[in-house]
Structure formats: C-alpha cells, structure tokens
Amino acid sequence: IVGPIDGNTDAEVSIVGENDQSCFTSGEFAPATFCPPSNDEACNATPIFCGDTIVQNYQGATLSETCGGGSGVADVWFIFTADGTQTYTIADVGPGFFDAVVGLYQGDDCGNLVSVAPCADSPESYSVTAAGTYYFYIRPWSIFTTNLTGNVSLTCTPFDCPGVGNIGDACDDGDAGTVNDEISADCECVGTPQVANDEACTAISLACGDSLSGLSFDGSTQSFDDACFGSGTGDVWFSFVADGLQVYEISETSSSNVVVDLWIGDECGDLTNVLSCSDNPETLTVGTAGTYYFRVRPFSTATTLAVELNCIDFAANDEACSATALACGDTLSGLSFAGATQSFDDECTGSGTADVWMSFVSDGTQTYEIAEISSSNVVIDLWSGDDCGNLTAVTDCENFPETIEVIDAGTYYFRIRPFSTATTYAVTLICTDFDCPDLSNNIGNACDDGDSNTVND
C-alpha cells in the first residue's frame, strides 16, 4: 500500500525487499485515483469569511449538483453567513485560464437548499445583502480543467447607507400607494406614486376624438407576464366603448418605442385578447360593438407615451356585399382605407388589419385585368360567386404583382388589404378582346384540343 499521497503532488517511491534489501526499485509515482476533497458535498462545505481567498483543488471531487453547461463532472462547496449589514460578494477569482460554473444556494439545512440565483458561467460571482446562510457551488466548466486549482474569495463591503442598504436597492416605504420603492441617495426608502391607470380596472376612459400626450410610465407596474418582445416591465391602460356604428381607431402616437395590446370584455377583470404584442403599427382598428381595453407597455426604456382615439364612418366598400362595382376602363385613385375593417382572418403575410372590396362582371368574351396600381404596399385576393356572402377564392394573398387576369364569365370580387401601414390605394379594370375570339381565349393560354393523345394543349 502506498499512501495516502496528497492529490496535488507527485511522490518519489522506493520499494525494498524485506528479506533481501539489495533488491529494490524506485521511481516517480502519481496516484491514479484521488480521495475527494473535504468540501465535496454541501454538508461538508468549507467555511469562508470576509477577506478570505482560498485555493481549491478539484481532483477527486464528484458531481453533486447538475447546474449550468460544460462537461465538468466535479464540484465543491463553500459556506458563509451574511449578517445583513453589508454586501457579500463571493467569486471564483482565477487563475485566468480556469473556467468554472458557479451557483448560489441558501438554507439552514444543508440537505435542503434553495437556489438564490441561476447558475452562471460569466460572471462567476454573486452579491447578496440579505442575512442568511449561503452555499457557493463551483464546478470546473470542462473535464480538462478538473486537475487545475482555482481560487475562491469572499469580499464584504459596508452598505452605502448603514442599517438601510445600498443606494438603488429595492425596499418597502410602507406606502401601499407607491411602487418601485428603492433606497435614494439620501439613504431613504422612496417609492413612486402608482399611476392611476396601472390596471385594466382603472383604465382611463377615452371618447371619440380624444388625444392625450405627454403621459408618463412612471409609477406603472407589469399587469401580467406577456409573451411580447422587449424588456419593458410596466404598462398602462385605456378603455373605450364601440357602438358598432363606426370604426374606432386607437393609436399610440408618440415617438416612444412601445408594444400595444387590445382586449374586450364587460368585466375589467375577465378580458379576452383581441390583438396582442403589436409593435408596428401601434394602431388598432375595430368595428364591432363592445367595451375595449388598450394596453401600452414600453418596448424597453420608454418613459412617455401618447394615445389617440379616432372614430370614422365605415368604408362604403368594407365588405364584399357592399363592393364598389367596376366597369371596363374604370380607374379609381386616391382611395382611402379609413373606416375599413378586416372581413376575415386571412393567411396572407403582413400585419395590415383592414380590407376593401371591388366587384366586376366578366361576360366571357374578353380578358379582364384588375390591378391595384398605387405605390402602396398591399395584398390582394380575387373571389367569384353569384352570392356575395358565399364566395370561392380564385387566387389569394398576392403581393407582387398586384394584377390578376380572368377570361371566364362570372361575377368577381377583388379584395385589397394593406400589407402593413398603407393608408391609400388605387384600382383599375382593363378589358381586352381575345387574341382568338372564336376560341374565346388568348394565344399561349391552356386549352383542350379534344384529342386524348395530345398533351400541353
């Protein structure tokens, strides 16, 4: 038996025969396996105190906690007690080529710890101010660094405000009417008065034509965790009642970068989402009667907002059954999407939420070419049918080109929808005699020559 030999050293070993001492051998010996370090488990964590820097060897350590990335399979533990009077920062401090994953846990029972913060690879440190017993977990990131040593330090710094905490830390000022309480530069716990329309049930009521500007997000909190983009964490609410007799267009009109939602319901505490997470455009349009709630949230750091509610008469051709009838040669320009609503949820690309309709009748004796000809970015569909309420799609979701030709007789309905924020459109209907009147068709079009032995007619 050779050993015990410290896991971080090599040894010169000589073996001498018991009966014949002239029979001996010697050489360098490096142990193949190592006993685990004393702090291999949380319940045997090494105590560390303010100002300490401890050199740690990982050879022989086992894996007691699966935490973070990397391929390392050995970890060790340190323990310290915070008294609540200063900031405690515990860290892996090198050497520079040593990469580790760290975690911080808390609890009075070493066998039943609670994670204080997610495991981290960068930075490899944590700071705490609350009193309690903490356990610092450290694991080499890679199996190739397990045979290296690392350094763990604990730095303790007095609070900016003794007996209170650090400037900028969260606190509780004891006032239920304030939010976002934090320690001020004067070492006082100060909160921001909660904004009046912080929740749907305290939404600011809007009427047609209202325009509110210079509003602030100060004092707002997050009503719920949403799935929208951005890091903003406060929101405010507005409400309006639509009578179903006109189009209601509600917008966030400031230069701030915000995200907006629209909700509907008779009970402010039980709303149904109409549209969520709209960042561009920040304008939502509805025509159906009901009580609506408009939620505005900063995308990231916006501090101000503005809101406007406009009410517009329905567009005359807002639905297929009220489509504007076109005749050959008609060109209509400078038309507006104002007052238009979405006839149905389509599968087209783009974020536009309104559409208008045109109609024409093809007699089957010429080519009918209908097109949206403005510079606006739009999406078009063509439908056919004798009943405007029961149409069949001919083609849909055309974005480029915005021109469709038909030769078959029938009644057609042309739908135009903004791709995103287009406000105007123009349309034309051109009718051209067939190249081959006797065939009621054009050169190059598909046909049927009546011969079953031919293809590509």
Buried (B, 14 or more C-beta within 10 A) or exposed (E): EEEEBEBBEEEEEEEEEEEEEEEEEEEEBEBEEBBBBEBBBBBBBBEBEBEBEBEBBBBBBEEBBEBBEBEBBBBBBBBBEBEEEBBBBBBBBBEEEBBBBBBBBBBEEBEEBEBBEEBBEEEBBBBBBEEBBBBBBBBBBBEEBBBBBBBBBBBBEEBBBEEBBBBEBEBEBEEEEBBBBBBBEEBEBBBBEBBEBBBBEBBBEBEBEBEBEEBEBBBBBEBEEBEBEBEBBBBBBBBBEBEEEBBBBBBBBBEBBBBBBBBBBEEBEEBEBBBBBBBEBBBBBBBEEBBBBBBBBBBEEBEBBBBBBBBBEBBEBBBBEBBBEBEBEBEBEEBEBBBBBBBEEBEBEBEBBBBBBBBBEBEEEBBBBBBBBBEBBBBBBBBBBEEBEEBEBBEBBBEEEBBBBBBEEBBBBBBBBBBBBBEBBBBBBBBEEBEEEEEBBBEEBEEEEEEEEEEEE
